[in-house]
Amino acid sequence: MIGASQLALTDPLPRAGSAANFAELEELYHLHGARLKSIAFHITGNRQDAEDAVQETFLKLHRALHGFQGQSSIGTWLCRIVINVCYDIARHRRREAAAPPDGPAPNQQIPLRVALGDALGRIHPKHRMVFLLFEVEGLRHSEIAAILEIPEGTSKAWLFEAKKELKRLLTETRP
Amino acid sequence: MIFQCQDLDRALALPELMPDARAHARDCARCAGQLFLWGEISRLAPALHQEWESPALWPRIQAALAADSPPCAAARRPIPIRRWALAAAAVLTLALALSNPWRSAPRDRQFLTQDALREVQQSEAAYSRSIDRLSALAGPSIEESPTALAALYREKLLVLDSAIADLKQNVEGNRYNVYLQGQLASLYREKQRTLREWMENANRN
């Protein structure tokens, strides 16, 4: 797991022009790429789409930096972009695929960790996102609030709801 | 408080109720299972973080960024209005100076002496050498730069070169004309100033 302290979410965003430099973007990629890939994987469901989303995120970052005034932090901004890109990809994939979004209930014999992963895909998307950012990626509620543009209290409430839903789903499949 | 099974969800939200919930769970297998599951969800969640090697991803992003970038970032930079105004003023002054019939007529009648002409020609040669040196230094960067500012300077220098060539032709036929010699000198000065300005601008950037 990546700890919150490693995420450098509070790093100030480099000014437009200087960050347009590829070397600086590469540094940002090495600093944030792993987390972005993981978040993207959980939304899109596969590595190829996750990598495509990370690529698109950096393109959007590069284009947007010219007008950026430095009012946010780079980590917050990257997370927000990757989440939006992933939702676009996921919407596109849903249109392509005929399969329903909810799969079958997880098998009762599978390990709890795998069952948790399956259950995570079945809870409310907003709650899932907060759970993913807080419990899986180790972000703080203040950071999640900035990324999702919600109050910190809402982030805490959605996390609780996420865990309640997960507990219910895991109880149903693992009595 | 007498803790009951239906209080469990409330206890999970309120840490102060947790001691009661744990005490209740000692005698209630169902609630014990729920409490265990609650803890396990947070304990196992970090393991859901996905990490894999993608050595080709950054090179791919870099290629996409390069393809997405304009040829030169400086080309997008807006040219300060002051520069446009200066260039326009220079061209206008030049045009007026070359086409003003009221001033040129009386001055045509002023003639240089042989000594004065020699001095003028020496000054012209000095200017010419100075400009050649400046052109050698500034020329390549003006020619190669893709920026709109460089295009403006190229255009201005073309106008000046063309005016200098015309005036030199006129001077050849009337070498003692003070006004024409003065105009030629002012064009040389303008070209020198333009080249210096470009070099200062290039050094600043």
Boltz contact constraints between the chains, C-beta under 6 A:
constraints:
  - contact:
      token1: [A, 1]
      token2: [B, 46]
      max_distance: 6.0
  - contact:
      token1: [A, 1]
      token2: [B, 49]
      max_distance: 6.0
  - contact:
      token1: [A, 29]
      token2: [B, 58]
      max_distance: 6.0
  - contact:
      token1: [A, 34]
      token2: [B, 51]
      max_distance: 6.0
  - contact:
      token1: [A, 38]
      token2: [B, 49]
      max_distance: 6.0
  - contact:
      token1: [A, 38]
      token2: [B, 50]
      max_distance: 6.0
  - contact:
      token1: [A, 41]
      token2: [B, 50]
      max_distance: 6.0
  - contact:
      token1: [A, 51]
      token2: [B, 54]
      max_distance: 6.0
  - contact:
      token1: [A, 51]
      token2: [B, 57]
      max_distance: 6.0
  - contact:
      token1: [A, 55]
      token2: [B, 61]
      max_distance: 6.0
  - contact:
      token1: [A, 55]
      token2: [B, 64]
      max_distance: 6.0
  - contact:
      token1: [A, 58]
      token2: [B, 61]
      max_distance: 6.0
  - contact:
      token1: [A, 59]
      token2: [B, 64]
      max_distance: 6.0
  - contact:
      token1: [A, 59]
      token2: [B, 68]
      max_distance: 6.0
  - contact:
      token1: [A, 62]
      token2: [B, 65]
      max_distance: 6.0
  - contact:
      token1: [A, 113]
      token2: [B, 44]
      max_distance: 6.0
  - contact:
      token1: [A, 113]
      token2: [B, 47]
      max_distance: 6.0
  - contact:
      token1: [A, 116]
      token2: [B, 44]
      max_distance: 6.0
  - contact:
      token1: [A, 117]
      token2: [B, 48]
      max_distance: 6.0
  - contact:
      token1: [A, 135]
      token2: [B, 42]
      max_distance: 6.0
  - contact:
      token1: [A, 135]
      token2: [B, 45]
      max_distance: 6.0
  - contact:
      token1: [A, 136]
      token2: [B, 45]
      max_distance: 6.0
  - contact:
      token1: [A, 136]
      token2: [B, 48]
      max_distance: 6.0
  - contact:
      token1: [A, 136]
      token2: [B, 49]
      max_distance: 6.0
  - contact:
      token1: [A, 160]
      token2: [B, 13]
      max_distance: 6.0
  - contact:
      token1: [A, 163]
      token2: [B, 41]
      max_distance: 6.0
  - contact:
      token1: [A, 166]
      token2: [B, 41]
      max_distance: 6.0
  - contact:
      token1: [A, 167]
      token2: [B, 37]
      max_distance: 6.0
  - contact:
      token1: [A, 167]
      token2: [B, 38]
      max_distance: 6.0
  - contact:
      token1: [A, 170]
      token2: [B, 37]
      max_distance: 6.0
